[in-house]
Amino acid sequence: MPNERLRTTIHESGYTEQSLARELALDPKSIQRWITRDITPRRASAYRAAKLLDVSPVWLWPDIEISRETSSQSEQVSLYPHRADAPRHLWMDLLSGASKDIWLFANASLFLPEENPDSIALIRNKAESGVTIRILMGDPDSPEMALRGVEEQLYDAIPARIRMALTYYSPLVGLPGIHFRLHRTSLYNSIFRYDNEMLINQHIFGSYGYIAPLLHLRRVEGSDFFDTYIRSFERVWNVSQPVEESNFWKQRVALLSGDVRDSASSTL
């Protein structure tokens, strides 16, 4: 029985049997046999082909044997020694390409709007198009954020950076499709999910976030690397509170209301 999944995937990817064979350094007849005879290739060839076609090897060959070690390695796209080493366009490319889920988990995520001024408007547009947005940021009034400042030798700068970031992100609060919470946890990793791709800023004690490594993952069926971080995100989400219930947001609303009254009084 022919492997129609493989035939269709090759066609939709823009490859031909011949061009895929060239990329894999194989005879085109091998690709033809994979399709017409539904032959499962050797594991190494299967993974290389699946990576070129941007799908899971299990999708193409359901009976393929996958070890946990091999499947986890296949989820790794790139590892940058420092977050600052990652191409700046990577963040916006992943944000622009997301069609289902965008999750942002950090203390401040201040670098995103500072380095990419269009990111907040893009997140709003994504929510309007039906993408589920979940944002987790640190509670600037919590002792955990004060401790983080001490650990990074930035002291009061961490709560201040969070407040600045919340100013950038504040237009998103309360919009349909956008779920915004503040956490009071020790931040081991910042997690940025875009559908089935993820960037993880792996923090180092005593170092700033832009100096710490950045891991780029792409989810592969049958592995657990990507999903390990998903579970971590969910645990923090479950113990966080909506931003509207925080002292920071209540004070902000009160301040803005006061500004409005003062302005109105001055015009009378």
ROLORO-159181 format. One record per residue (C-alpha): residue number from 1; residue in three letters; y, x, z. Coordinates in Angstrom, 3 decimals. Last residue first. Layout:
! ROLORO-159181
(node NUM,"ALA",(Y,X,Z))
...
***
This chain:
! ROLORO-159181
(node 268,"LEU",(73.733,-13.811,34.975))
(node 267,"THR",(72.602,-10.819,32.942))
(node 266,"SER",(71.959,-8.585,35.941))
(node 265,"SER",(69.772,-11.221,37.547))
(node 264,"ALA",(67.445,-11.364,34.530))
(node 263,"SER",(66.983,-7.597,34.544))
(node 262,"ASP",(66.233,-7.564,38.249))
(node 261,"ARG",(63.733,-10.399,37.813))
(node 260,"VAL",(61.982,-8.601,34.920))
(node 259,"ASP",(61.860,-5.304,36.795))
(node 258,"GLY",(60.344,-7.057,39.788))
(node 257,"SER",(57.635,-8.541,37.620))
(node 256,"LEU",(56.934,-5.079,36.203))
(node 255,"LEU",(56.627,-3.646,39.689))
(node 254,"ALA",(54.352,-6.433,40.894))
(node 253,"VAL",(52.119,-6.047,37.836))
(node 252,"ARG",(51.894,-2.300,38.383))
(node 251,"GLN",(51.175,-2.716,42.070))
(node 250,"LYS",(48.353,-5.139,41.283))
(node 249,"TRP",(47.028,-2.731,38.646))
(node 248,"PHE",(46.915,0.251,40.999))
(node 247,"ASN",(45.480,-1.769,43.856))
(node 246,"SER",(42.524,-2.659,41.660))
(node 245,"GLU",(41.431,-6.213,40.859))
(node 244,"GLU",(42.861,-6.217,37.296))
(node 243,"VAL",(40.939,-2.996,36.557))
(node 242,"PRO",(37.671,-4.830,37.010))
(node 241,"GLN",(35.550,-3.108,39.663))
(node 240,"SER",(32.857,-0.430,39.450))
(node 239,"VAL",(29.376,-0.465,40.995))
(node 238,"ASN",(27.563,-2.012,38.020))
(node 237,"TRP",(29.472,0.091,35.487))
(node 236,"VAL",(28.368,3.282,37.251))
(node 235,"ARG",(24.723,2.293,36.968))
(node 234,"GLU",(25.176,1.155,33.350))
(node 233,"PHE",(26.704,4.477,32.306))
(node 232,"SER",(23.809,6.407,33.833))
(node 231,"ARG",(21.292,4.192,32.050))
(node 230,"ILE",(23.006,4.822,28.711))
(node 229,"TYR",(22.988,8.547,29.478))
(node 228,"THR",(19.209,8.551,29.791))
(node 227,"ASP",(19.031,6.343,26.691))
(node 226,"PHE",(20.321,9.112,24.442))
(node 225,"PHE",(17.690,11.618,25.615))
(node 224,"ASP",(14.809,9.142,25.794))
(node 223,"SER",(12.959,9.349,22.503))
(node 222,"GLY",(10.871,6.750,20.672))
(node 221,"GLU",(13.571,5.538,18.315))
(node 220,"VAL",(16.225,8.165,17.681))
(node 219,"ARG",(19.768,7.844,18.999))
(node 218,"ARG",(22.321,10.371,17.753))
(node 217,"LEU",(23.630,12.878,20.272))
(node 216,"HIS",(26.694,15.167,20.323))
(node 215,"LEU",(26.965,17.415,23.390))
(node 214,"LEU",(30.327,18.812,24.514))
(node 213,"PRO",(30.503,21.832,26.782))
(node 212,"ALA",(33.198,22.230,29.489))
(node 211,"ILE",(36.537,23.910,28.689))
(node 210,"TYR",(38.282,20.675,27.665))
(node 209,"GLY",(37.174,19.077,30.923))
(node 208,"TYR",(38.851,21.645,33.160))
(node 207,"SER",(36.658,23.991,35.152))
(node 206,"GLY",(35.974,24.358,38.887))
(node 205,"PHE",(32.596,22.651,38.773))
(node 204,"ILE",(31.435,22.244,35.194))
(node 203,"HIS",(31.503,18.953,33.310))
(node 202,"GLN",(29.201,18.090,30.428))
(node 201,"ASN",(31.402,16.118,28.004))
(node 200,"ILE",(28.868,13.826,26.352))
(node 199,"LEU",(29.507,12.465,22.854))
(node 198,"MET",(27.305,9.608,21.694))
(node 197,"GLU",(26.024,8.070,18.494))
(node 196,"ASN",(23.967,4.900,18.205))
(node 195,"ASP",(26.921,2.492,18.448))
(node 194,"TYR",(29.853,4.740,19.470))
(node 193,"ARG",(29.279,5.935,23.023))
(node 192,"PHE",(31.579,8.269,24.938))
(node 191,"ILE",(30.158,9.583,28.210))
(node 190,"SER",(32.014,11.895,30.595))
(node 189,"ASN",(29.446,13.776,32.643))
(node 188,"TYR",(28.951,14.486,36.341))
(node 187,"LEU",(31.866,12.326,37.518))
(node 186,"SER",(31.516,11.636,41.216))
(node 185,"THR",(32.062,7.910,41.523))
(node 184,"ARG",(34.934,5.594,42.330))
(node 183,"HIS",(35.094,3.567,39.130))
(node 182,"LEU",(37.757,1.490,37.388))
(node 181,"ARG",(36.826,-1.245,34.927))
(node 180,"PHE",(37.930,-2.553,31.536))
(node 179,"HIS",(35.964,-4.993,29.387))
(node 178,"ILE",(37.517,-5.538,25.954))
(node 177,"GLY",(36.082,-8.301,23.746))
(node 176,"PRO",(39.050,-10.616,24.278))
(node 175,"LEU",(42.128,-8.714,25.545))
(node 174,"GLY",(42.675,-8.597,29.301))
(node 173,"VAL",(43.640,-4.929,29.490))
(node 172,"LEU",(44.023,-3.313,26.063))
(node 171,"PRO",(47.795,-2.834,26.280))
(node 170,"SER",(47.159,-0.839,29.519))
(node 169,"TYR",(45.334,2.024,27.761))
(node 168,"TYR",(48.323,4.355,27.403))
(node 167,"THR",(49.676,3.477,30.861))
(node 166,"LEU",(46.183,3.850,32.276))
(node 165,"ALA",(46.152,7.388,30.892))
(node 164,"MET",(49.338,8.251,32.790))
(node 163,"ARG",(47.867,6.839,35.981))
(node 162,"ILE",(44.695,8.846,35.388))
(node 161,"ARG",(46.726,12.003,34.791))
(node 160,"ALA",(48.575,11.468,38.075))
(node 159,"PRO",(45.308,10.968,39.975))
(node 158,"ILE",(44.080,14.273,38.464))
(node 157,"ALA",(47.372,16.156,38.883))
(node 156,"ASP",(47.427,15.790,42.673))
(node 155,"TYR",(45.071,18.791,43.034))
(node 154,"LEU",(44.619,20.564,39.685))
(node 153,"GLN",(42.209,23.158,41.082))
(node 152,"GLU",(39.357,21.423,39.231))
(node 151,"GLU",(37.520,20.809,42.509))
(node 150,"VAL",(40.736,19.838,44.306))
(node 149,"GLY",(41.620,17.318,41.612))
(node 148,"ARG",(38.118,15.902,41.748))
(node 147,"LEU",(38.552,15.400,45.477))
(node 146,"ALA",(41.650,13.282,44.850))
(node 145,"MET",(39.674,11.254,42.310))
(node 144,"GLU",(36.901,10.650,44.839))
(node 143,"PRO",(39.444,9.721,47.534))
(node 142,"SER",(40.372,6.656,45.453))
(node 141,"ASP",(43.914,5.664,44.485))
(node 140,"PRO",(43.608,6.852,40.866))
(node 139,"ASP",(40.510,4.690,40.316))
(node 138,"GLY",(38.659,6.593,37.621))
(node 137,"MET",(38.179,5.130,34.166))
(node 136,"LEU",(35.420,3.038,32.604))
(node 135,"ILE",(36.082,1.256,29.307))
(node 134,"ARG",(33.639,-1.137,27.649))
(node 133,"ILE",(34.492,-2.414,24.152))
(node 132,"THR",(32.159,-4.802,22.324))
(node 131,"VAL",(32.958,-4.792,18.593))
(node 130,"GLY",(33.779,-8.242,17.215))
(node 129,"SER",(36.531,-7.500,14.675))
(node 128,"GLU",(39.269,-8.127,17.247))
(node 127,"ALA",(37.635,-5.577,19.544))
(node 126,"LYS",(37.700,-2.997,16.741))
(node 125,"ASN",(41.367,-3.708,16.109))
(node 124,"ARG",(42.177,-3.096,19.775))
(node 123,"ILE",(40.209,0.171,19.723))
(node 122,"LEU",(42.094,1.206,16.570))
(node 121,"ALA",(45.459,0.457,18.196))
(node 120,"ILE",(44.460,2.655,21.148))
(node 119,"SER",(43.188,5.468,18.890))
(node 118,"ASP",(46.260,5.727,16.638))
(node 117,"PRO",(47.912,8.424,18.774))
(node 116,"ASN",(44.898,10.759,18.420))
(node 115,"GLU",(45.514,13.899,20.497))
(node 114,"GLU",(47.330,12.119,23.327))
(node 113,"PRO",(45.343,8.897,22.926))
(node 112,"LEU",(41.991,10.727,23.288))
(node 111,"PHE",(43.110,13.503,25.641))
(node 110,"LEU",(43.842,11.021,28.414))
(node 109,"SER",(40.242,9.940,28.786))
(node 108,"ALA",(41.158,9.628,32.514))
(node 107,"ASN",(38.156,9.820,34.811))
(node 106,"ALA",(35.609,9.364,32.073))
(node 105,"PHE",(33.470,6.631,30.556))
(node 104,"LEU",(34.301,5.154,27.146))
(node 103,"TRP",(31.898,2.701,25.538))
(node 102,"ILE",(32.298,1.443,21.965))
(node 101,"ASP",(29.564,-0.888,20.767))
(node 100,"LYS",(28.830,-2.898,17.628))
(node 99,"SER",(30.565,-1.661,14.448))
(node 98,"ALA",(31.480,1.932,15.251))
(node 97,"GLY",(32.586,3.986,12.241))
(node 96,"SER",(36.270,4.235,13.155))
(node 95,"LEU",(35.515,5.481,16.674))
(node 94,"LEU",(32.989,7.986,15.364))
(node 93,"ASP",(35.424,9.327,12.772))
(node 92,"MET",(38.276,9.247,15.295))
(node 91,"TRP",(36.459,11.494,17.741))
(node 90,"LEU",(35.058,13.805,15.056))
(node 89,"HIS",(38.497,14.299,13.468))
(node 88,"ARG",(39.441,16.730,16.239))
(node 87,"PRO",(36.551,19.000,15.324))
(node 86,"ALA",(34.693,20.027,18.498))
(node 85,"ASP",(35.755,23.389,19.945))
(node 84,"ALA",(38.063,21.787,22.542))
(node 83,"ARG",(35.043,20.200,24.187))
(node 82,"HIS",(33.756,23.713,24.843))
(node 81,"PRO",(30.463,25.443,23.967))
(node 80,"TYR",(29.857,22.764,21.304))
(node 79,"LEU",(26.382,21.283,20.947))
(node 78,"SER",(25.552,19.406,17.773))
(node 77,"VAL",(23.327,16.632,16.428))
(node 76,"GLN",(20.733,16.453,19.183))
(node 75,"GLU",(18.536,13.379,18.858))
(node 74,"SER",(15.811,15.322,17.030))
(node 73,"GLN",(15.380,17.536,20.068))
(node 72,"SER",(14.504,14.487,22.130))
(node 71,"SER",(11.894,13.433,19.581))
(node 70,"THR",(10.282,16.859,19.593))
(node 69,"GLU",(10.095,17.132,23.374))
(node 68,"ARG",(8.850,13.579,23.835))
(node 67,"SER",(6.086,14.200,21.288))
(node 66,"ILE",(6.024,11.975,18.240))
(node 65,"GLU",(2.864,11.117,16.345))
(node 64,"ILE",(3.663,9.276,13.115))
(node 63,"ASP",(2.105,5.833,12.824))
(node 62,"PRO",(5.384,3.991,12.219))
(node 61,"TRP",(6.300,6.228,9.233))
(node 60,"LEU",(9.746,5.395,7.856))
(node 59,"TRP",(11.144,3.705,10.959))
(node 58,"VAL",(9.294,6.187,13.179))
(node 57,"PRO",(11.104,9.030,11.405))
(node 56,"SER",(14.389,7.468,12.617))
(node 55,"VAL",(17.109,7.126,10.010))
(node 54,"ASP",(19.886,9.282,8.570))
(node 53,"LEU",(18.154,9.981,5.226))
(node 52,"LEU",(18.585,13.730,5.666))
(node 51,"LYS",(17.412,13.473,9.283))
(node 50,"ALA",(14.420,11.380,8.268))
(node 49,"ALA",(13.417,13.953,5.648))
(node 48,"ARG",(13.648,16.852,8.108))
(node 47,"TYR",(11.717,14.907,10.712))
(node 46,"ALA",(8.962,13.924,8.298))
(node 45,"SER",(8.710,17.461,6.924))
(node 44,"ALA",(8.192,18.902,10.419))
(node 43,"ARG",(5.714,16.152,11.356))
(node 42,"ARG",(3.544,16.596,8.314))
(node 41,"PRO",(3.861,13.776,5.856))
(node 40,"THR",(2.485,10.245,6.307))
(node 39,"ILE",(1.001,9.084,3.008))
(node 38,"ASP",(1.978,5.562,1.959))
(node 37,"ARG",(0.167,6.034,-1.370))
(node 36,"THR",(3.125,5.138,-3.606))
(node 35,"ILE",(5.908,6.331,-1.333))
(node 34,"TRP",(4.618,9.449,0.409))
(node 33,"ARG",(2.750,10.282,-2.811))
(node 32,"GLN",(6.023,10.181,-4.769))
(node 31,"ILE",(7.667,12.473,-2.235))
(node 30,"SER",(4.846,14.974,-2.657))
(node 29,"LYS",(5.082,14.669,-6.462))
(node 28,"PRO",(8.708,15.778,-6.180))
(node 27,"ASP",(7.363,19.206,-5.100))
(node 26,"LEU",(8.931,20.298,-1.838))
(node 25,"ALA",(11.890,22.456,-0.785))
(node 24,"LEU",(13.127,19.624,1.477))
(node 23,"GLU",(16.538,19.423,-0.182))
(node 22,"ARG",(14.912,19.765,-3.595))
(node 21,"ALA",(12.416,16.981,-2.796))
(node 20,"LEU",(15.282,14.718,-1.783))
(node 19,"SER",(16.985,15.411,-5.123))
(node 18,"GLN",(13.820,14.624,-7.085))
(node 17,"GLU",(12.888,11.446,-5.236))
(node 16,"THR",(16.464,10.321,-5.668))
(node 15,"TYR",(19.115,10.413,-2.977))
(node 14,"GLY",(22.014,8.001,-2.657))
(node 13,"SER",(20.978,6.868,0.802))
(node 12,"GLU",(20.249,3.311,-0.364))
(node 11,"HIS",(17.595,4.492,-2.845))
(node 10,"ILE",(15.884,6.805,-0.377))
(node 9,"THR",(15.878,4.080,2.261))
(node 8,"THR",(14.424,1.535,-0.162))
(node 7,"ARG",(11.510,3.777,-1.208))
(node 6,"LEU",(10.866,4.844,2.390))
(node 5,"ARG",(10.788,1.281,3.649))
(node 4,"GLU",(8.690,0.243,0.667))
(node 3,"ASN",(5.863,2.600,1.643))
(node 2,"PRO",(3.358,1.544,-0.984))
(node 1,"MET",(0.000,0.000,0.000))
***
